[in-house]
Amino acid sequence: MKVENKINYKKIFSEWGILIVLILVGVTFTFSNENFLTFSNVINIFRQMAVTAIVAIGMTFIMVSGDIDVGVGGVACLTGMVISLLMSKGIGIFPALLAGIVVGILLGALNGFLVTKFNLPPMVVTLATMNLANGIASLLTGGTAVYGLPEGFLKIGRGSILGIPNQVWVLILFAAIASVILNRTPFGRHVYAIGGNKEVAKLAGIHVKKVKIILYIVSGICASVGGIILSSRTGSGQPTLALTMNMNVITAVAIGGTSLNGGSGSIRGSIMGAMLLTMITNGLNVNGINSYWQLVVSAVVLILTIIVNRND
C-alpha cells in the first residue's frame, strides 16, 4: 500500500507565516534605510509596540473564545484620564494606578455582564461601552488634556531597566502569565473549548457565562495597563489618546493567527502581530513616509485576514 506524505502548507504558514513576514519586512526596511536596524531604533520599535501587544494579550483571550472587544481604546483613554486627573489633584501614584485598574475591571465586567446576561452581540456592547468611556473621559475635564504629572509616574513609560524599556518588561510579565494560563491550565482549555463550540462546552460542564465575564475583565485590565503606559509616555491624560488602538489591537491578534471565529490562537502570535504592525509604521517613518499610512495598512491587512479566515 502506498503511503502519501502530504505537506500541510496551510498549517505551516499559520504557525510560521507571521515570523516569515516579520523577517521579510525587517529585511526590506533595512535595505531601504540603514537607520532602521540601529540599536536605538530597534529599542524604539519595542517601546512603541509594547502597548499594542499588552492590550492584544487581553484581546487574544476574548477572540479565542469567539467574541470580540472593540472598546479597548475607550478603556485605555478613560484610564489615562482618571489617573492623570487624580495625580494632578495630589493623589499618590500608587492609589491613582489602582483606580485606573479598577476602571478596566468595572468596564470589563460591564461588558461581560451585558453580553452574557442579555445575550447581546459583543461588538455592539463593547462599541457602546467604548463611547461611554470616551464620553466620561471628555466630561471629566471638558475635553481638555491633563498635564503636569509627577516624575515618578513618567518613568513607567519613559524609563528602562538594563537598557530595556519598562513597558517591555511589563509585556514580558503579562505574556508569560497569559501563556501559562491559556496553554497550561483548565481555564485556558475552557476558553478554547468555548471558542470551538459554545454549546458543546456547556454540555461538557463548562460555565460559559462565568468564563466570558472573566475574559472581558482580563481584557479591561490589559487595556487599562495600556492606558497607564500611554499616559506615562506622553506625560498627559488626553480624551483622544487611544483613537487607533482598537484597529491596531484587533489587527495584531488576527494576523497573529487567532481565528476570527474563535477556537484557536496564541499569545505569541498576537505579540508578533503587534511587532509587525509597529515595524511597518516605524519603517514608514524612518523612510519619511506619512505615518497615517499605518491606518491604511492596518485596514488592508485586517480585510485580507478576514478573507483568509472566511475561506479557511
ChimeraX commands (.cxc) that place a marker at each C-alpha (Angstrom):
marker #1 position 0.00,0.00,0.00 radius 0.5
marker #1 position 1.32,3.38,-1.00 radius 0.5
marker #1 position 1.60,5.90,1.78 radius 0.5
marker #1 position 1.28,9.52,0.71 radius 0.5
marker #1 position 3.28,12.08,2.62 radius 0.5
marker #1 position 1.36,15.29,2.24 radius 0.5
marker #1 position 2.78,18.55,3.47 radius 0.5
marker #1 position 0.20,20.71,5.21 radius 0.5
marker #1 position 1.29,24.07,3.84 radius 0.5
marker #1 position -1.65,25.87,5.42 radius 0.5
marker #1 position -0.68,24.62,8.88 radius 0.5
marker #1 position 2.96,25.54,8.32 radius 0.5
marker #1 position 2.01,29.04,7.19 radius 0.5
marker #1 position -0.40,29.56,10.09 radius 0.5
marker #1 position 2.36,28.68,12.56 radius 0.5
marker #1 position 5.36,30.30,10.88 radius 0.5
marker #1 position 3.87,32.72,8.35 radius 0.5
marker #1 position 3.89,35.73,10.67 radius 0.5
marker #1 position 7.57,35.13,11.52 radius 0.5
marker #1 position 8.45,34.87,7.82 radius 0.5
marker #1 position 6.60,38.13,7.10 radius 0.5
marker #1 position 8.36,39.81,10.04 radius 0.5
marker #1 position 11.75,38.83,8.64 radius 0.5
marker #1 position 10.84,39.97,5.12 radius 0.5
marker #1 position 9.56,43.34,6.35 radius 0.5
marker #1 position 12.65,43.81,8.51 radius 0.5
marker #1 position 15.00,42.99,5.63 radius 0.5
marker #1 position 13.09,45.29,3.25 radius 0.5
marker #1 position 13.25,48.31,5.57 radius 0.5
marker #1 position 16.88,47.58,6.46 radius 0.5
marker #1 position 17.89,47.76,2.80 radius 0.5
marker #1 position 15.75,50.84,2.22 radius 0.5
marker #1 position 17.28,52.79,5.12 radius 0.5
marker #1 position 20.41,51.95,7.12 radius 0.5
marker #1 position 18.97,53.63,10.22 radius 0.5
marker #1 position 16.18,51.06,10.55 radius 0.5
marker #1 position 18.29,48.33,12.15 radius 0.5
marker #1 position 20.27,50.53,14.51 radius 0.5
marker #1 position 20.19,49.62,18.20 radius 0.5
marker #1 position 18.35,52.79,19.17 radius 0.5
marker #1 position 15.65,52.25,16.55 radius 0.5
marker #1 position 15.18,48.59,17.48 radius 0.5
marker #1 position 14.66,49.64,21.11 radius 0.5
marker #1 position 12.24,52.29,19.89 radius 0.5
marker #1 position 10.26,49.65,17.97 radius 0.5
marker #1 position 9.93,47.52,21.10 radius 0.5
marker #1 position 8.91,50.58,23.11 radius 0.5
marker #1 position 6.24,51.50,20.56 radius 0.5
marker #1 position 4.81,48.03,20.16 radius 0.5
marker #1 position 4.61,47.15,23.86 radius 0.5
marker #1 position 1.26,48.87,24.50 radius 0.5
marker #1 position -0.41,47.28,21.48 radius 0.5
marker #1 position 0.97,43.88,22.47 radius 0.5
marker #1 position -0.16,44.17,26.11 radius 0.5
marker #1 position -3.72,45.08,25.10 radius 0.5
marker #1 position -3.58,42.37,22.41 radius 0.5
marker #1 position -2.96,39.78,25.13 radius 0.5
marker #1 position -6.36,40.52,26.65 radius 0.5
marker #1 position -7.93,40.63,23.19 radius 0.5
marker #1 position -6.47,37.19,22.41 radius 0.5
marker #1 position -8.42,35.64,25.28 radius 0.5
marker #1 position -11.60,37.30,24.01 radius 0.5
marker #1 position -11.15,36.32,20.36 radius 0.5
marker #1 position -10.09,32.74,21.13 radius 0.5
marker #1 position -13.43,32.39,22.94 radius 0.5
marker #1 position -15.24,33.55,19.80 radius 0.5
marker #1 position -16.07,37.10,20.95 radius 0.5
marker #1 position -14.54,40.49,20.20 radius 0.5
marker #1 position -13.93,43.65,22.24 radius 0.5
marker #1 position -13.90,46.84,20.17 radius 0.5
marker #1 position -13.91,49.05,23.26 radius 0.5
marker #1 position -10.32,48.66,24.48 radius 0.5
marker #1 position -9.38,52.11,23.19 radius 0.5
marker #1 position -12.13,53.68,25.27 radius 0.5
marker #1 position -10.98,51.81,28.39 radius 0.5
marker #1 position -7.37,52.94,27.83 radius 0.5
marker #1 position -8.49,56.52,27.25 radius 0.5
marker #1 position -10.67,56.72,30.36 radius 0.5
marker #1 position -7.97,55.06,32.46 radius 0.5
marker #1 position -5.42,57.62,31.33 radius 0.5
marker #1 position -7.76,60.49,32.12 radius 0.5
marker #1 position -8.72,59.15,35.55 radius 0.5
marker #1 position -5.17,58.53,36.76 radius 0.5
marker #1 position -3.91,61.82,35.32 radius 0.5
marker #1 position -6.72,63.79,36.92 radius 0.5
marker #1 position -6.18,62.09,40.29 radius 0.5
marker #1 position -2.44,62.74,40.28 radius 0.5
marker #1 position -2.97,66.36,39.20 radius 0.5
marker #1 position -5.15,66.74,42.32 radius 0.5
marker #1 position -2.36,65.49,44.58 radius 0.5
marker #1 position -3.35,61.82,44.84 radius 0.5
marker #1 position -0.35,59.48,45.10 radius 0.5
marker #1 position 0.90,57.48,42.14 radius 0.5
marker #1 position 0.05,54.05,43.55 radius 0.5
marker #1 position -3.58,54.89,44.54 radius 0.5
marker #1 position -4.06,56.53,41.14 radius 0.5
marker #1 position -2.77,53.43,39.36 radius 0.5
marker #1 position -5.10,51.23,41.39 radius 0.5
marker #1 position -8.01,53.47,40.44 radius 0.5
marker #1 position -7.01,53.10,36.80 radius 0.5
marker #1 position -7.01,49.30,37.03 radius 0.5
marker #1 position -10.42,49.43,38.72 radius 0.5
marker #1 position -11.71,51.37,35.69 radius 0.5
marker #1 position -10.67,48.48,33.46 radius 0.5
marker #1 position -12.16,45.87,35.79 radius 0.5
marker #1 position -15.51,47.68,36.00 radius 0.5
marker #1 position -15.84,48.29,32.27 radius 0.5
marker #1 position -14.74,44.73,31.52 radius 0.5
marker #1 position -17.25,43.34,34.00 radius 0.5
marker #1 position -19.97,45.53,32.47 radius 0.5
marker #1 position -19.18,44.20,29.01 radius 0.5
marker #1 position -19.19,40.62,30.22 radius 0.5
marker #1 position -22.44,41.06,32.13 radius 0.5
marker #1 position -24.29,42.65,29.21 radius 0.5
marker #1 position -23.03,40.07,26.71 radius 0.5
marker #1 position -23.82,37.03,28.86 radius 0.5
marker #1 position -26.90,38.18,30.78 radius 0.5
marker #1 position -28.84,39.58,27.84 radius 0.5
marker #1 position -27.16,37.57,25.07 radius 0.5
marker #1 position -26.25,40.77,23.22 radius 0.5
marker #1 position -23.74,40.89,20.33 radius 0.5
marker #1 position -20.24,41.55,21.75 radius 0.5
marker #1 position -19.42,44.08,19.04 radius 0.5
marker #1 position -22.50,46.18,19.80 radius 0.5
marker #1 position -21.98,46.03,23.57 radius 0.5
marker #1 position -18.29,46.91,23.51 radius 0.5
marker #1 position -18.87,49.66,20.94 radius 0.5
marker #1 position -21.43,51.17,23.31 radius 0.5
marker #1 position -19.12,50.97,26.33 radius 0.5
marker #1 position -16.31,52.47,24.25 radius 0.5
marker #1 position -18.49,55.51,23.56 radius 0.5
marker #1 position -19.47,55.57,27.24 radius 0.5
marker #1 position -15.83,55.56,28.32 radius 0.5
marker #1 position -14.82,58.20,25.78 radius 0.5
marker #1 position -17.76,60.37,26.82 radius 0.5
marker #1 position -16.89,60.16,30.51 radius 0.5
marker #1 position -13.23,60.88,29.72 radius 0.5
marker #1 position -14.23,64.08,27.91 radius 0.5
marker #1 position -16.71,65.12,30.59 radius 0.5
marker #1 position -14.12,64.81,33.37 radius 0.5
marker #1 position -12.08,67.72,32.03 radius 0.5
marker #1 position -14.35,69.32,29.47 radius 0.5
marker #1 position -12.41,67.67,26.66 radius 0.5
marker #1 position -9.05,69.16,27.61 radius 0.5
marker #1 position -5.82,67.29,28.33 radius 0.5
marker #1 position -4.27,66.96,31.79 radius 0.5
marker #1 position -0.55,67.70,32.15 radius 0.5
marker #1 position 1.92,68.22,34.99 radius 0.5
marker #1 position 2.14,64.57,36.05 radius 0.5
marker #1 position 4.75,63.51,38.66 radius 0.5
marker #1 position 8.20,62.44,37.50 radius 0.5
marker #1 position 7.86,59.05,39.19 radius 0.5
marker #1 position 4.85,58.24,37.04 radius 0.5
marker #1 position 6.59,59.36,33.84 radius 0.5
marker #1 position 9.35,56.80,34.44 radius 0.5
marker #1 position 6.86,53.98,33.80 radius 0.5
marker #1 position 6.62,54.80,30.12 radius 0.5
marker #1 position 9.96,56.54,29.61 radius 0.5
marker #1 position 12.40,54.70,31.85 radius 0.5
marker #1 position 14.29,51.47,31.32 radius 0.5
marker #1 position 15.94,48.63,33.23 radius 0.5
marker #1 position 19.15,47.08,31.85 radius 0.5
marker #1 position 18.64,49.13,28.71 radius 0.5
marker #1 position 15.21,47.62,28.05 radius 0.5
marker #1 position 12.16,49.94,28.26 radius 0.5
marker #1 position 9.98,49.41,31.33 radius 0.5
marker #1 position 6.88,48.70,29.24 radius 0.5
marker #1 position 8.70,45.82,27.53 radius 0.5
marker #1 position 9.32,44.25,30.95 radius 0.5
marker #1 position 5.61,44.65,31.68 radius 0.5
marker #1 position 4.84,42.97,28.36 radius 0.5
marker #1 position 7.18,40.06,29.15 radius 0.5
marker #1 position 5.48,39.57,32.53 radius 0.5
marker #1 position 1.97,39.70,31.06 radius 0.5
marker #1 position 2.91,37.43,28.15 radius 0.5
marker #1 position 4.45,34.81,30.45 radius 0.5
marker #1 position 1.43,34.74,32.77 radius 0.5
marker #1 position -1.09,34.74,29.92 radius 0.5
marker #1 position 0.71,31.97,28.02 radius 0.5
marker #1 position 0.71,29.72,31.07 radius 0.5
marker #1 position -2.98,30.39,31.75 radius 0.5
marker #1 position -4.07,29.87,28.14 radius 0.5
marker #1 position -1.93,26.80,27.40 radius 0.5
marker #1 position -1.39,25.01,30.69 radius 0.5
marker #1 position -4.49,25.44,32.84 radius 0.5
marker #1 position -8.06,24.08,32.79 radius 0.5
marker #1 position -9.29,27.66,32.42 radius 0.5
marker #1 position -7.30,28.05,29.20 radius 0.5
marker #1 position -8.72,24.80,27.85 radius 0.5
marker #1 position -12.19,26.08,28.67 radius 0.5
marker #1 position -11.52,29.24,26.65 radius 0.5
marker #1 position -10.51,27.21,23.60 radius 0.5
marker #1 position -13.49,24.89,24.07 radius 0.5
marker #1 position -15.94,27.79,24.20 radius 0.5
marker #1 position -14.46,29.26,21.04 radius 0.5
marker #1 position -14.59,25.90,19.30 radius 0.5
marker #1 position -18.22,25.19,20.12 radius 0.5
marker #1 position -20.07,27.00,22.89 radius 0.5
marker #1 position -22.94,24.53,23.09 radius 0.5
marker #1 position -20.64,21.52,23.34 radius 0.5
marker #1 position -18.67,23.37,26.02 radius 0.5
marker #1 position -21.87,23.82,28.02 radius 0.5
marker #1 position -22.67,20.13,27.71 radius 0.5
marker #1 position -19.16,19.38,28.96 radius 0.5
marker #1 position -19.96,21.26,32.17 radius 0.5
marker #1 position -18.08,24.46,31.43 radius 0.5
marker #1 position -19.65,27.56,32.99 radius 0.5
marker #1 position -19.58,29.59,29.78 radius 0.5
marker #1 position -21.06,32.81,31.20 radius 0.5
marker #1 position -18.65,32.91,34.12 radius 0.5
marker #1 position -15.64,32.29,31.88 radius 0.5
marker #1 position -16.69,35.02,29.45 radius 0.5
marker #1 position -17.16,37.60,32.20 radius 0.5
marker #1 position -13.65,36.81,33.45 radius 0.5
marker #1 position -12.30,37.18,29.91 radius 0.5
marker #1 position -13.81,40.64,29.50 radius 0.5
marker #1 position -12.36,41.66,32.85 radius 0.5
marker #1 position -8.93,40.43,31.71 radius 0.5
marker #1 position -9.31,42.45,28.51 radius 0.5
marker #1 position -10.29,45.51,30.56 radius 0.5
marker #1 position -7.26,45.16,32.82 radius 0.5
marker #1 position -4.89,44.85,29.86 radius 0.5
marker #1 position -6.47,47.91,28.23 radius 0.5
marker #1 position -6.10,49.87,31.47 radius 0.5
marker #1 position -2.43,48.96,31.72 radius 0.5
marker #1 position -2.05,50.10,28.12 radius 0.5
marker #1 position -3.71,53.40,29.01 radius 0.5
marker #1 position -1.41,53.85,32.00 radius 0.5
marker #1 position 1.70,53.34,29.87 radius 0.5
marker #1 position 0.43,55.65,27.13 radius 0.5
marker #1 position -0.27,58.43,29.62 radius 0.5
marker #1 position 3.12,57.95,31.23 radius 0.5
marker #1 position 4.91,58.00,27.89 radius 0.5
marker #1 position 3.14,61.16,26.68 radius 0.5
marker #1 position 3.14,62.81,30.11 radius 0.5
marker #1 position -0.57,63.53,29.91 radius 0.5
marker #1 position -4.11,62.27,30.02 radius 0.5
marker #1 position -5.94,63.01,26.76 radius 0.5
marker #1 position -9.52,62.23,25.68 radius 0.5
marker #1 position -8.22,61.22,22.24 radius 0.5
marker #1 position -5.10,59.37,23.36 radius 0.5
marker #1 position -6.03,55.88,22.10 radius 0.5
marker #1 position -8.05,56.60,18.97 radius 0.5
marker #1 position -6.34,53.98,16.79 radius 0.5
marker #1 position -5.88,51.34,19.49 radius 0.5
marker #1 position -8.93,49.24,18.58 radius 0.5
marker #1 position -7.87,48.77,14.97 radius 0.5
marker #1 position -4.24,48.08,15.84 radius 0.5
marker #1 position -5.01,45.55,18.56 radius 0.5
marker #1 position -7.64,43.59,16.63 radius 0.5
marker #1 position -5.43,43.53,13.54 radius 0.5
marker #1 position -2.42,42.37,15.57 radius 0.5
marker #1 position -4.37,39.49,17.09 radius 0.5
marker #1 position -5.94,38.50,13.76 radius 0.5
marker #1 position -2.73,38.47,11.73 radius 0.5
marker #1 position -1.04,36.69,14.63 radius 0.5
marker #1 position -3.13,33.63,13.85 radius 0.5
marker #1 position -6.14,33.92,16.15 radius 0.5
marker #1 position -9.24,32.80,14.30 radius 0.5
marker #1 position -11.97,35.43,13.99 radius 0.5
marker #1 position -14.41,32.57,14.59 radius 0.5
marker #1 position -12.74,31.51,17.84 radius 0.5
marker #1 position -11.22,28.23,18.96 radius 0.5
marker #1 position -7.60,28.89,18.00 radius 0.5
marker #1 position -4.89,31.45,18.60 radius 0.5
marker #1 position -1.84,32.15,20.73 radius 0.5
marker #1 position -0.27,34.89,22.83 radius 0.5
marker #1 position 2.98,34.51,20.90 radius 0.5
marker #1 position 1.22,35.09,17.59 radius 0.5
marker #1 position -0.56,38.20,18.83 radius 0.5
marker #1 position 2.70,39.72,20.08 radius 0.5
marker #1 position 4.35,39.04,16.73 radius 0.5
marker #1 position 1.34,40.63,15.04 radius 0.5
marker #1 position 1.83,43.74,17.15 radius 0.5
marker #1 position 5.52,43.72,16.28 radius 0.5
marker #1 position 4.73,43.50,12.55 radius 0.5
marker #1 position 2.37,46.49,12.64 radius 0.5
marker #1 position 4.88,48.53,14.64 radius 0.5
marker #1 position 7.73,47.63,12.30 radius 0.5
marker #1 position 5.68,48.78,9.32 radius 0.5
marker #1 position 4.80,52.09,10.98 radius 0.5
marker #1 position 8.37,52.65,12.14 radius 0.5
marker #1 position 9.77,51.73,8.75 radius 0.5
marker #1 position 7.46,54.20,7.05 radius 0.5
marker #1 position 8.56,56.93,9.46 radius 0.5
marker #1 position 12.26,56.16,9.03 radius 0.5
marker #1 position 11.82,56.42,5.27 radius 0.5
marker #1 position 9.97,59.73,5.57 radius 0.5
marker #1 position 6.57,58.36,4.59 radius 0.5
marker #1 position 3.49,59.83,6.30 radius 0.5
marker #1 position 2.68,57.76,9.39 radius 0.5
marker #1 position -1.04,57.97,8.60 radius 0.5
marker #1 position -0.36,55.25,6.05 radius 0.5
marker #1 position -0.38,52.95,9.08 radius 0.5
marker #1 position -4.17,53.26,9.20 radius 0.5
marker #1 position -4.39,52.26,5.55 radius 0.5
marker #1 position -2.02,49.34,6.03 radius 0.5
marker #1 position -3.85,48.13,9.16 radius 0.5
marker #1 position -7.20,48.26,7.39 radius 0.5
marker #1 position -5.91,46.39,4.32 radius 0.5
marker #1 position -4.19,43.74,6.43 radius 0.5
marker #1 position -7.31,43.22,8.55 radius 0.5
marker #1 position -9.52,42.87,5.45 radius 0.5
marker #1 position -7.13,40.33,3.93 radius 0.5
marker #1 position -7.07,38.42,7.22 radius 0.5
marker #1 position -10.87,38.31,7.32 radius 0.5
marker #1 position -10.92,36.95,3.76 radius 0.5
marker #1 position -8.37,34.26,4.63 radius 0.5
marker #1 position -10.34,33.29,7.76 radius 0.5
marker #1 position -13.55,33.15,5.76 radius 0.5
marker #1 position -12.03,30.75,3.26 radius 0.5
marker #1 position -10.37,28.63,5.92 radius 0.5
marker link #1:1,2 radius 0.2
marker link #1:2,3 radius 0.2
marker link #1:3,4 radius 0.2
marker link #1:4,5 radius 0.2
marker link #1:5,6 radius 0.2
marker link #1:6,7 radius 0.2
marker link #1:7,8 radius 0.2
marker link #1:8,9 radius 0.2
marker link #1:9,10 radius 0.2
marker link #1:10,11 radius 0.2
marker link #1:11,12 radius 0.2
marker link #1:12,13 radius 0.2
marker link #1:13,14 radius 0.2
marker link #1:14,15 radius 0.2
marker link #1:15,16 radius 0.2
marker link #1:16,17 radius 0.2
marker link #1:17,18 radius 0.2
marker link #1:18,19 radius 0.2
marker link #1:19,20 radius 0.2
marker link #1:20,21 radius 0.2
marker link #1:21,22 radius 0.2
marker link #1:22,23 radius 0.2
marker link #1:23,24 radius 0.2
marker link #1:24,25 radius 0.2
marker link #1:25,26 radius 0.2
marker link #1:26,27 radius 0.2
marker link #1:27,28 radius 0.2
marker link #1:28,29 radius 0.2
marker link #1:29,30 radius 0.2
marker link #1:30,31 radius 0.2
marker link #1:31,32 radius 0.2
marker link #1:32,33 radius 0.2
marker link #1:33,34 radius 0.2
marker link #1:34,35 radius 0.2
marker link #1:35,36 radius 0.2
marker link #1:36,37 radius 0.2
marker link #1:37,38 radius 0.2
marker link #1:38,39 radius 0.2
marker link #1:39,40 radius 0.2
marker link #1:40,41 radius 0.2
marker link #1:41,42 radius 0.2
marker link #1:42,43 radius 0.2
marker link #1:43,44 radius 0.2
marker link #1:44,45 radius 0.2
marker link #1:45,46 radius 0.2
marker link #1:46,47 radius 0.2
marker link #1:47,48 radius 0.2
marker link #1:48,49 radius 0.2
marker link #1:49,50 radius 0.2
marker link #1:50,51 radius 0.2
marker link #1:51,52 radius 0.2
marker link #1:52,53 radius 0.2
marker link #1:53,54 radius 0.2
marker link #1:54,55 radius 0.2
marker link #1:55,56 radius 0.2
marker link #1:56,57 radius 0.2
marker link #1:57,58 radius 0.2
marker link #1:58,59 radius 0.2
marker link #1:59,60 radius 0.2
marker link #1:60,61 radius 0.2
marker link #1:61,62 radius 0.2
marker link #1:62,63 radius 0.2
marker link #1:63,64 radius 0.2
marker link #1:64,65 radius 0.2
marker link #1:65,66 radius 0.2
marker link #1:66,67 radius 0.2
marker link #1:67,68 radius 0.2
marker link #1:68,69 radius 0.2
marker link #1:69,70 radius 0.2
marker link #1:70,71 radius 0.2
marker link #1:71,72 radius 0.2
marker link #1:72,73 radius 0.2
marker link #1:73,74 radius 0.2
marker link #1:74,75 radius 0.2
marker link #1:75,76 radius 0.2
marker link #1:76,77 radius 0.2
marker link #1:77,78 radius 0.2
marker link #1:78,79 radius 0.2
marker link #1:79,80 radius 0.2
marker link #1:80,81 radius 0.2
marker link #1:81,82 radius 0.2
marker link #1:82,83 radius 0.2
marker link #1:83,84 radius 0.2
marker link #1:84,85 radius 0.2
marker link #1:85,86 radius 0.2
marker link #1:86,87 radius 0.2
marker link #1:87,88 radius 0.2
marker link #1:88,89 radius 0.2
marker link #1:89,90 radius 0.2
marker link #1:90,91 radius 0.2
marker link #1:91,92 radius 0.2
marker link #1:92,93 radius 0.2
marker link #1:93,94 radius 0.2
marker link #1:94,95 radius 0.2
marker link #1:95,96 radius 0.2
marker link #1:96,97 radius 0.2
marker link #1:97,98 radius 0.2
marker link #1:98,99 radius 0.2
marker link #1:99,100 radius 0.2
marker link #1:100,101 radius 0.2
marker link #1:101,102 radius 0.2
marker link #1:102,103 radius 0.2
marker link #1:103,104 radius 0.2
marker link #1:104,105 radius 0.2
marker link #1:105,106 radius 0.2
marker link #1:106,107 radius 0.2
marker link #1:107,108 radius 0.2
marker link #1:108,109 radius 0.2
marker link #1:109,110 radius 0.2
marker link #1:110,111 radius 0.2
marker link #1:111,112 radius 0.2
marker link #1:112,113 radius 0.2
marker link #1:113,114 radius 0.2
marker link #1:114,115 radius 0.2
marker link #1:115,116 radius 0.2
marker link #1:116,117 radius 0.2
marker link #1:117,118 radius 0.2
marker link #1:118,119 radius 0.2
marker link #1:119,120 radius 0.2
marker link #1:120,121 radius 0.2
marker link #1:121,122 radius 0.2
marker link #1:122,123 radius 0.2
marker link #1:123,124 radius 0.2
marker link #1:124,125 radius 0.2
marker link #1:125,126 radius 0.2
marker link #1:126,127 radius 0.2
marker link #1:127,128 radius 0.2
marker link #1:128,129 radius 0.2
marker link #1:129,130 radius 0.2
marker link #1:130,131 radius 0.2
marker link #1:131,132 radius 0.2
marker link #1:132,133 radius 0.2
marker link #1:133,134 radius 0.2
marker link #1:134,135 radius 0.2
marker link #1:135,136 radius 0.2
marker link #1:136,137 radius 0.2
marker link #1:137,138 radius 0.2
marker link #1:138,139 radius 0.2
marker link #1:139,140 radius 0.2
marker link #1:140,141 radius 0.2
marker link #1:141,142 radius 0.2
marker link #1:142,143 radius 0.2
marker link #1:143,144 radius 0.2
marker link #1:144,145 radius 0.2
marker link #1:145,146 radius 0.2
marker link #1:146,147 radius 0.2
marker link #1:147,148 radius 0.2
marker link #1:148,149 radius 0.2
marker link #1:149,150 radius 0.2
marker link #1:150,151 radius 0.2
marker link #1:151,152 radius 0.2
marker link #1:152,153 radius 0.2
marker link #1:153,154 radius 0.2
marker link #1:154,155 radius 0.2
marker link #1:155,156 radius 0.2
marker link #1:156,157 radius 0.2
marker link #1:157,158 radius 0.2
marker link #1:158,159 radius 0.2
marker link #1:159,160 radius 0.2
marker link #1:160,161 radius 0.2
marker link #1:161,162 radius 0.2
marker link #1:162,163 radius 0.2
marker link #1:163,164 radius 0.2
marker link #1:164,165 radius 0.2
marker link #1:165,166 radius 0.2
marker link #1:166,167 radius 0.2
marker link #1:167,168 radius 0.2
marker link #1:168,169 radius 0.2
marker link #1:169,170 radius 0.2
marker link #1:170,171 radius 0.2
marker link #1:171,172 radius 0.2
marker link #1:172,173 radius 0.2
marker link #1:173,174 radius 0.2
marker link #1:174,175 radius 0.2
marker link #1:175,176 radius 0.2
marker link #1:176,177 radius 0.2
marker link #1:177,178 radius 0.2
marker link #1:178,179 radius 0.2
marker link #1:179,180 radius 0.2
marker link #1:180,181 radius 0.2
marker link #1:181,182 radius 0.2
marker link #1:182,183 radius 0.2
marker link #1:183,184 radius 0.2
marker link #1:184,185 radius 0.2
marker link #1:185,186 radius 0.2
marker link #1:186,187 radius 0.2
marker link #1:187,188 radius 0.2
marker link #1:188,189 radius 0.2
marker link #1:189,190 radius 0.2
marker link #1:190,191 radius 0.2
marker link #1:191,192 radius 0.2
marker link #1:192,193 radius 0.2
marker link #1:193,194 radius 0.2
marker link #1:194,195 radius 0.2
marker link #1:195,196 radius 0.2
marker link #1:196,197 radius 0.2
marker link #1:197,198 radius 0.2
marker link #1:198,199 radius 0.2
marker link #1:199,200 radius 0.2
marker link #1:200,201 radius 0.2
marker link #1:201,202 radius 0.2
marker link #1:202,203 radius 0.2
marker link #1:203,204 radius 0.2
marker link #1:204,205 radius 0.2
marker link #1:205,206 radius 0.2
marker link #1:206,207 radius 0.2
marker link #1:207,208 radius 0.2
marker link #1:208,209 radius 0.2
marker link #1:209,210 radius 0.2
marker link #1:210,211 radius 0.2
marker link #1:211,212 radius 0.2
marker link #1:212,213 radius 0.2
marker link #1:213,214 radius 0.2
marker link #1:214,215 radius 0.2
marker link #1:215,216 radius 0.2
marker link #1:216,217 radius 0.2
marker link #1:217,218 radius 0.2
marker link #1:218,219 radius 0.2
marker link #1:219,220 radius 0.2
marker link #1:220,221 radius 0.2
marker link #1:221,222 radius 0.2
marker link #1:222,223 radius 0.2
marker link #1:223,224 radius 0.2
marker link #1:224,225 radius 0.2
marker link #1:225,226 radius 0.2
marker link #1:226,227 radius 0.2
marker link #1:227,228 radius 0.2
marker link #1:228,229 radius 0.2
marker link #1:229,230 radius 0.2
marker link #1:230,231 radius 0.2
marker link #1:231,232 radius 0.2
marker link #1:232,233 radius 0.2
marker link #1:233,234 radius 0.2
marker link #1:234,235 radius 0.2
marker link #1:235,236 radius 0.2
marker link #1:236,237 radius 0.2
marker link #1:237,238 radius 0.2
marker link #1:238,239 radius 0.2
marker link #1:239,240 radius 0.2
marker link #1:240,241 radius 0.2
marker link #1:241,242 radius 0.2
marker link #1:242,243 radius 0.2
marker link #1:243,244 radius 0.2
marker link #1:244,245 radius 0.2
marker link #1:245,246 radius 0.2
marker link #1:246,247 radius 0.2
marker link #1:247,248 radius 0.2
marker link #1:248,249 radius 0.2
marker link #1:249,250 radius 0.2
marker link #1:250,251 radius 0.2
marker link #1:251,252 radius 0.2
marker link #1:252,253 radius 0.2
marker link #1:253,254 radius 0.2
marker link #1:254,255 radius 0.2
marker link #1:255,256 radius 0.2
marker link #1:256,257 radius 0.2
marker link #1:257,258 radius 0.2
marker link #1:258,259 radius 0.2
marker link #1:259,260 radius 0.2
marker link #1:260,261 radius 0.2
marker link #1:261,262 radius 0.2
marker link #1:262,263 radius 0.2
marker link #1:263,264 radius 0.2
marker link #1:264,265 radius 0.2
marker link #1:265,266 radius 0.2
marker link #1:266,267 radius 0.2
marker link #1:267,268 radius 0.2
marker link #1:268,269 radius 0.2
marker link #1:269,270 radius 0.2
marker link #1:270,271 radius 0.2
marker link #1:271,272 radius 0.2
marker link #1:272,273 radius 0.2
marker link #1:273,274 radius 0.2
marker link #1:274,275 radius 0.2
marker link #1:275,276 radius 0.2
marker link #1:276,277 radius 0.2
marker link #1:277,278 radius 0.2
marker link #1:278,279 radius 0.2
marker link #1:279,280 radius 0.2
marker link #1:280,281 radius 0.2
marker link #1:281,282 radius 0.2
marker link #1:282,283 radius 0.2
marker link #1:283,284 radius 0.2
marker link #1:284,285 radius 0.2
marker link #1:285,286 radius 0.2
marker link #1:286,287 radius 0.2
marker link #1:287,288 radius 0.2
marker link #1:288,289 radius 0.2
marker link #1:289,290 radius 0.2
marker link #1:290,291 radius 0.2
marker link #1:291,292 radius 0.2
marker link #1:292,293 radius 0.2
marker link #1:293,294 radius 0.2
marker link #1:294,295 radius 0.2
marker link #1:295,296 radius 0.2
marker link #1:296,297 radius 0.2
marker link #1:297,298 radius 0.2
marker link #1:298,299 radius 0.2
marker link #1:299,300 radius 0.2
marker link #1:300,301 radius 0.2
marker link #1:301,302 radius 0.2
marker link #1:302,303 radius 0.2
marker link #1:303,304 radius 0.2
marker link #1:304,305 radius 0.2
marker link #1:305,306 radius 0.2
marker link #1:306,307 radius 0.2
marker link #1:307,308 radius 0.2
marker link #1:308,309 radius 0.2
marker link #1:309,310 radius 0.2
marker link #1:310,311 radius 0.2
marker link #1:311,312 radius 0.2
view
